[in-house]
């Protein structure tokens, strides 16, 4: 009986700490009401990198569906046995191992983890800021920021996306999602600010 009780406690604790996916991923207001820590982290990333919150959240929505443990599917060997994954992408931002290591070094945050929302949203802000610097992409241009996010800055400059119609359609989806999130956030943002209109979040 004691073991069953302990197991239940562990399940509850893991549920609360594992970064459960939001129940309403298509509504940014409901996402932030459900998880105020996500709201705080998103605003901190915005203040640091000046990349709009709707852009960052739309990219994360597309990349992982807000799944902290998301990974690419495995390949198969002989059509039966599971093979290696198609890439090292992992976590909320689906960042590759090498790119994540670059972020850790650039920000001097060696403890950053891809399955931690605060680190992941900061990474997306950082990467979009790098795309702005290296490729001249406006920080409000969700379409091209996503193309650079997917292809890398070098790939974007080489226009590797030009022959990928599917990718351009996905970038269009991210652009639409950004506009939807922006419209929603404009209506509820006041809930997350201190009285007087300061940039600091309330009730944090």
Secondary structure, 3 states (H helix, E strand, C coil): CHHHHHHHHHHHHHHHHCCCCCCCCCCHHHHHHHCHHHHHHHHHHHHHHCCCHHHHHHHHHHHHCCCCCCECCEEEECCCEEEEECCCCECCCCECHHHHHHHHHHHCCCCCCCCCHHHHHHHHHHHHHHHHHHHCCCCCCHHHHHHHHHHHHHHHHCCHHHHCHHHHHHHHHHHHHHHHHHHHHHHHHHHHECCCCCCCECCC
